[in-house]
Amino acid sequence: MDIREHIRGIPDFPKPGILFYDISTLIAHADAWQSAIDQLAEVVDPLHPDILAGVEARGFLIAAPLAIKLGVGLVMVRKAGKLPGKTISHEYDLEYGTDILEIQADAVRKGSRIALLDDLLATGGTMNGAAKLFEKVDADVVGSACIIELTFLKGREMLSHPFSSLVTYDQ
């Protein structure tokens, strides 16, 4: 199934000049959503992850069913202040400013094999920030995957681990 047919482009969101690729229409179509999860399983399973890490917030939607399918655990990578208990954080650069990602301090063990999941890779800043966060706890980021990659933003070049996407857009 060509899941691209189920991804909606919304012009001028969240601001004028931006074309937002919306996976809501993909998730709403049961067969297309199942196909996307199956396709992600094909690229993530060979990485032999112990844990899938869903990057806030649409990454949770992707990582949760994939973790069940692959029989592995799930960790949520959240913005600062959203997780209870002791957390480990990493501040990273955005195009205009910085942001902070966190995981719970006891979320992963040293040496755990982590696969990062999100809906979309744009500039790579958030995915790279998530990878750096797991490096702080001596986990091994074995790869990452997204449904959508905006190749014209060259986010893949920011990553030091293998990356896969199901659909690419060149503009």
C-alpha positions in Angstrom: 0.0 0.0 0.0 1.2 3.5 -0.8 0.7 5.3 2.5 1.6 8.6 0.8 -2.0 8.6 -0.5 -3.2 8.8 3.1 -1.0 11.7 4.2 -2.6 15.1 3.9 -0.8 18.3 3.1 -2.1 21.4 4.9 -0.7 24.7 3.5 0.2 27.6 5.8 0.3 25.6 9.0 1.5 26.4 11.6 2.5 29.6 9.8 2.3 31.1 6.3 4.6 29.4 3.8 4.8 26.1 5.6 3.2 22.9 4.2 2.4 20.7 7.1 2.3 16.9 6.4 -0.5 15.6 8.6 -0.6 11.9 9.5 -4.0 12.2 11.1 -5.6 11.0 7.9 -3.2 8.0 7.8 -3.9 7.0 11.4 -7.7 7.3 10.7 -7.5 4.8 7.9 -7.1 1.3 9.5 -5.5 -0.5 6.6 -3.1 2.4 5.8 -2.1 2.7 9.5 -1.5 -1.1 9.7 0.5 -0.9 6.5 2.7 1.9 8.0 3.3 0.0 11.2 4.2 -3.2 9.2 6.6 -1.2 7.0 8.2 0.4 10.1 8.6 -3.1 11.6 10.5 -4.2 8.5 13.1 -1.5 9.0 13.3 -1.4 12.8 13.3 -5.1 13.6 16.7 -5.8 12.0 18.2 -3.2 14.4 17.4 -5.6 17.2 16.3 -2.9 19.7 15.6 -3.6 23.3 13.5 -0.4 23.6 11.7 1.9 21.3 11.8 5.5 22.2 8.8 7.6 21.0 9.7 11.3 20.6 7.0 13.7 21.8 4.2 13.6 20.8 3.3 12.0 17.5 6.3 9.6 18.0 4.3 8.0 20.9 1.6 7.1 18.4 4.1 5.3 16.2 6.3 3.7 18.8 3.5 2.2 20.9 1.9 -0.2 18.3 5.4 -0.9 16.9 6.7 -1.9 20.4 3.8 -4.3 20.8 4.4 -5.8 17.3 8.1 -6.3 17.9 7.7 -7.4 21.6 10.0 -4.7 23.0 9.6 -2.0 25.6 8.7 1.6 25.1 10.1 4.8 26.5 8.6 8.3 26.1 11.0 11.1 25.2 9.2 14.3 26.5 9.6 18.0 26.7 10.9 19.3 30.0 8.6 19.1 33.0 6.2 16.5 31.6 7.5 13.3 33.3 7.1 12.4 36.9 10.0 11.4 39.1 13.7 11.9 38.5 14.6 12.7 34.9 17.6 13.0 32.7 17.6 15.9 30.3 19.4 17.2 27.3 19.2 20.7 25.9 19.6 21.0 22.1 19.6 23.7 19.5 16.7 24.6 17.3 16.6 26.9 14.3 15.8 29.8 16.6 16.7 29.0 20.2 16.9 25.8 22.3 14.7 23.1 23.7 15.0 20.4 26.3 14.1 16.7 26.0 13.8 14.4 29.0 13.4 10.7 29.9 12.8 9.2 33.3 16.1 8.4 35.0 15.2 4.7 35.4 13.8 4.3 31.9 16.7 2.4 30.3 19.7 0.5 31.5 23.3 1.1 30.4 23.9 -0.7 27.1 20.3 -0.9 26.1 19.7 -0.9 22.3 17.4 2.0 21.5 15.5 2.7 18.3 14.1 6.3 18.1 10.7 6.8 16.4 8.9 10.0 15.3 6.4 10.9 12.7 8.6 13.2 10.7 12.2 14.2 10.2 12.8 17.8 9.2 16.0 19.5 10.2 17.1 16.6 12.5 17.5 18.7 15.6 15.0 16.9 17.8 16.0 13.4 16.6 19.7 14.3 17.2 18.8 15.7 20.6 17.0 12.5 21.6 20.0 10.4 20.5 22.3 12.6 22.6 19.9 12.2 25.6 20.3 8.4 25.4 24.0 8.7 25.1 24.0 10.5 28.5 22.7 7.2 30.1 25.2 5.0 28.1 22.5 3.5 26.0 23.2 2.5 22.4 21.1 4.3 19.7 21.0 1.7 17.0 18.9 3.6 14.6 15.8 5.7 14.1 12.8 5.8 11.8 10.0 8.2 10.8 7.0 7.9 8.6 7.9 11.1 6.7 11.3 12.7 5.8 11.6 16.2 4.4 14.8 15.5 2.4 15.2 19.1 1.3 15.9 20.1 5.0 18.8 17.6 5.2 18.0 16.4 8.7 19.5 12.9 8.0 22.9 14.7 7.9 22.5 15.6 11.6 22.3 12.0 12.7 25.2 9.8 13.5 23.1 6.6 13.5 21.2 4.7 10.7 17.9 6.3 9.7 14.9 5.1 7.7 11.8 6.8 6.4 8.7 5.4 4.6 7.8 8.5 2.6 10.0 11.4 1.4 9.1 14.8 0.2 11.7 16.9 -1.7 10.0 20.2 -1.3 
